[in-house]
Amino acid sequence: MDQGAFTADGCPVEVYRLLPSDGEAGIVHAAVPEGASILELGSGAGRVTHALLDLGHPVVAVDDSPEMLAEVRAETVCSKIEELRLGRVFDAVLLGSHLVNTAADADRAAFLATARAHVAPGGRVLVEWHPPEWFESVRDGQGGRIGEVDVRLGQVVRDGDLLSAVVRYSAGDRSWAQAFTCRRLDATALNTSLTRAGLVFERWCADDRTWFSANPA
């Protein structure tokens, strides 16, 4: 069965079109002023973008996949995050999807540098991450339903601070698989990365510490 388009890093576009927002927009909305302008880095097909628009935020959505951006009902910019320089600043910059846990330190530094370059004085960078305890708890078969999509982890392999796995998605009679590798960051590593990007940790934005905010230094 046709699985549809995939992005350069292996994301199945059809899955991200089907996935609804899973509470991310509410976390962001609670952390910023009413009507705050938001730059969303790695927006995908707009599942968080559209929820933020509904909450009254003007959003510029950035992704390097034209197929993903074709689904987005907002201002869009097709660009790699690390190459983005819009010459504009925003009340908030959103770096979701656990991108800060990228396996490559250079990529993490580039993502955070882009966020810092686009946040207004007095603004916030909002980051979704896998906290250290998540890496200890991950098991094969872990997951659940998000909207009409069943999401399960498999083939979990640990190698020092790196964790690799395959996410298996299913909806109706269709299924997709996406492999990923992410890096465990402890508090010291996280704060070092923020400092090098010209950012300062501000506070946790979710009770489970999966979201935090940072301010321009």
C-alpha positions, 0 to 999 in steps of 0.5 A, spaced: 500 500 500 502 506 498 505 510 504 505 517 501 511 522 501 517 521 506 521 527 508 529 527 507 530 525 515 524 519 514 518 522 517 512 520 513 508 526 511 501 522 511 502 520 519 504 527 521 497 530 517 493 525 521 496 526 528 492 531 532 496 536 537 497 532 543 497 538 548 503 542 546 499 548 544 496 549 550 503 548 554 506 554 549 500 558 550 500 558 557 508 560 557 507 566 553 503 573 552 496 573 549 497 574 542 504 573 542 508 572 535 511 565 534 516 562 530 515 554 530 522 551 528 520 544 525 513 545 524 511 539 520 504 538 517 502 544 522 499 539 527 501 544 533 501 550 528 494 550 527 492 549 534 496 555 536 493 559 530 486 557 534 489 560 540 490 567 537 497 567 536 500 569 529 505 563 527 510 563 522 512 555 520 519 553 518 520 546 515 525 543 510 519 539 507 515 542 501 510 536 502 509 538 510 508 545 509 503 544 503 498 542 509 500 548 513 495 554 514 499 559 516 505 563 513 511 558 511 518 558 510 521 552 507 528 552 510 533 547 514 533 550 521 540 551 521 540 555 515 534 560 517 536 567 518 529 571 517 532 578 519 525 578 524 524 577 531 518 573 535 516 574 542 517 566 542 521 561 538 518 554 538 523 548 538 519 542 539 519 535 537 525 533 541 530 536 536 534 539 542 536 531 543 539 530 536 545 525 536 550 530 533 552 536 538 553 540 532 546 540 530 544 542 537 548 548 537 545 550 530 538 549 532 539 553 538 543 558 535 537 559 530 532 560 535 537 565 539 537 569 532 530 570 532 527 571 539 526 578 541 529 581 547 524 579 553 522 573 549 522 566 550 525 560 547 520 554 548 523 547 548 521 540 548 526 535 550 527 528 552 529 529 560 534 524 562 529 519 566 525 518 559 532 514 557 531 510 562 524 508 562 523 507 554 522 500 552 519 496 546 512 496 545 511 503 549 506 507 546 499 509 545 494 512 540 494 519 538 487 521 535 486 515 530 494 513 529 497 508 534 504 509 535 509 504 538 516 504 539 521 498 537 528 495 536 530 500 542 538 500 543 542 504 548 549 505 546 552 510 552 548 517 551 545 515 545 538 511 544 536 508 537 529 506 536 524 505 530 517 508 531 511 504 528 505 508 526 498 505 524 492 508 522 486 503 519 490 498 514 496 503 513 502 502 517 509 506 517 516 506 520 521 511 522 528 510 525 531 515 530 537 516 534 537 521 540 542 523 545 541 523 553 542 530 556 543 531 563 543 538 566 550 540 565 550 538 558 543 542 557 545 548 560 552 548 557 548 548 550 544 553 552 550 558 554 554 557 548 547 559 544 547 565 548 541 563 552 539 562 559 534 556 562 528 560 565 523 555 568 520 548 566 513 549 563 510 542 564 509 538 570 513 532 567 519 537 565 518 535 558 518 542 556 522 548 558 523 556 557 530 559 556 531 567 555 536 571 551 542 572 555 
